[in-house]
Amino acid sequence: MFPARTPPISSGDETTPHAACPACDSQPGAPCTSHSGTRTRRHDVHRARTAALAATS
């Protein structure tokens, strides 16, 4: 029914994606942001970043 969530991330550790996010313009290694960059997405990343990470692997 609902799409699978992306794995949790936290800033500065080995689980932070090493690809830039095309949805929020976060740099590689930085967490995604929501609400025009005013809040950090602490538990997941944008789908576009997941796709960008898969394309670079």
KOLSEMI-884530 format. One line per field, with one value per residue: residue number from 0; residue in one letter; x, y, z of N, C-alpha, C, O in turn. Coordinates in steps of 0.2 Angstrom, whole numbers, plus 5000, padded with zeros to 4 digits. Layout:
! residues N
k = c(NUM;...)
r = c(a;...)
n_c1 = c(X;...)
n_c2 = c(Y;...)
n_c3 = c(Z;...)
ca_c1 = c(X;...)
ca_c2 = c(Y;...)
ca_c3 = c(Z;...)
c_c1 = c(X;...)
c_c2 = c(Y;...)
c_c3 = c(Z;...)
o_c1 = c(X;...)
o_c2 = c(Y;...)
o_c3 = c(Z;...)
END
This chain:
! residues 57
k = c(0;1;2;3;4;5;6;7;8;9;10;11;12;13;14;15;16;17;18;19;20;21;22;23;24;25;26;27;28;29;30;31;32;33;34;35;36;37;38;39;40;41;42;43;44;45;46;47;48;49;50;51;52;53;54;55;56)
r = c(m;f;p;a;r;t;p;p;i;s;s;g;d;e;t;t;p;h;a;a;c;p;a;c;d;s;q;p;g;a;p;c;t;s;h;s;g;t;r;t;r;r;h;d;v;h;r;a;r;t;a;a;l;a;a;t;s)
n_c1 = c(5004;5009;5024;5040;5051;5065;5082;5086;5095;5109;5118;5134;5139;5143;5131;5126;5121;5132;5130;5124;5109;5096;5083;5083;5095;5105;5122;5134;5135;5129;5114;5097;5085;5070;5055;5060;5073;5074;5072;5080;5079;5078;5076;5075;5078;5076;5067;5073;5086;5090;5089;5099;5110;5110;5112;5126;5132)
n_c2 = c(4994;5007;5015;5008;5014;5024;5020;5024;5039;5048;5063;5065;5051;5034;5030;5041;5047;5047;5056;5070;5078;5080;5085;5093;5100;5097;5093;5080;5069;5077;5078;5077;5090;5098;5108;5120;5120;5123;5114;5099;5083;5070;5056;5050;5050;5060;5053;5055;5057;5044;5038;5044;5040;5027;5027;5031;5021)
n_c3 = c(5000;5005;4999;5001;5015;5014;5021;5038;5042;5048;5052;5047;5049;5043;5036;5030;5014;5000;4989;4980;4983;4972;4974;4985;4985;4994;4999;4995;5008;5017;5027;5020;5017;5022;5019;5012;5015;5029;5039;5044;5037;5047;5047;5035;5017;5002;4988;4975;4979;4983;4971;4964;4971;4968;4954;4954;4959)
ca_c1 = c(5000;5013;5031;5045;5054;5073;5085;5087;5102;5111;5123;5141;5141;5144;5125;5124;5122;5138;5128;5121;5102;5093;5077;5084;5102;5110;5128;5136;5137;5125;5107;5092;5082;5063;5053;5064;5080;5073;5072;5084;5076;5082;5075;5075;5081;5072;5068;5078;5093;5091;5090;5105;5115;5110;5115;5133;5135)
ca_c2 = c(5000;5013;5014;5007;5020;5024;5018;5030;5042;5053;5067;5063;5045;5031;5029;5047;5046;5051;5058;5076;5077;5084;5088;5099;5103;5095;5091;5073;5068;5081;5076;5081;5095;5099;5115;5125;5120;5125;5108;5093;5077;5066;5049;5047;5055;5061;5047;5057;5056;5037;5036;5047;5036;5020;5028;5032;5015)
ca_c3 = c(5000;5005;4997;5007;5017;5014;5027;5042;5041;5053;5049;5049;5049;5037;5033;5026;5007;4997;4983;4981;4982;4967;4976;4990;4984;4999;4996;4997;5015;5022;5027;5016;5021;5020;5020;5009;5019;5036;5043;5042;5037;5051;5047;5028;5012;4996;4983;4970;4981;4983;4964;4962;4974;4964;4948;4955;4962)
c_c1 = c(5004;5020;5035;5049;5062;5076;5086;5094;5103;5117;5130;5143;5141;5137;5123;5126;5128;5136;5124;5113;5099;5087;5078;5091;5107;5116;5130;5138;5133;5118;5102;5088;5074;5061;5058;5071;5080;5074;5076;5079;5080;5081;5075;5078;5076;5073;5073;5085;5095;5092;5097;5111;5115;5113;5123;5136;5137)
c_c2 = c(5006;5011;5012;5013;5019;5023;5025;5033;5047;5057;5065;5056;5041;5029;5035;5046;5050;5053;5065;5074;5082;5088;5094;5102;5101;5092;5084;5073;5072;5078;5080;5085;5096;5106;5120;5125;5122;5120;5102;5087;5072;5058;5046;5052;5055;5055;5049;5056;5048;5035;5038;5043;5029;5021;5029;5026;5010)
c_c3 = c(5000;5002;5003;5008;5015;5020;5031;5041;5047;5050;5052;5050;5043;5033;5029;5019;5004;4990;4984;4980;4977;4969;4981;4990;4990;4996;4999;5005;5020;5021;5022;5020;5018;5021;5018;5013;5026;5041;5040;5042;5041;5050;5040;5023;5006;4991;4977;4972;4981;4975;4961;4965;4970;4957;4948;4957;4957)
o_c1 = c(5004;5022;5034;5051;5064;5073;5087;5099;5098;5121;5131;5149;5140;5138;5118;5131;5128;5140;5120;5111;5099;5085;5074;5093;5111;5116;5127;5142;5133;5116;5104;5088;5073;5065;5059;5074;5085;5075;5075;5075;5085;5086;5075;5080;5071;5078;5076;5089;5100;5097;5100;5116;5121;5117;5126;5142;5140)
o_c2 = c(5011;5005;5015;5017;5013;5025;5030;5029;5049;5054;5064;5055;5044;5027;5035;5044;5056;5052;5065;5070;5088;5093;5099;5107;5105;5088;5082;5077;5071;5075;5086;5085;5094;5110;5125;5131;5123;5121;5101;5086;5069;5055;5040;5058;5051;5052;5045;5054;5046;5031;5035;5042;5027;5017;5028;5025;5004)
o_c3 = c(4996;5003;5008;5004;5016;5025;5028;5039;5050;5047;5058;5052;5038;5027;5025;5017;5006;4985;4989;4976;4978;4966;4981;4994;4990;4991;5003;5007;5026;5016;5021;5026;5013;5025;5022;5013;5029;5047;5034;5047;5038;5052;5039;5025;5006;4991;4975;4968;4979;4974;4958;4961;4969;4955;4943;4957;4958)
END
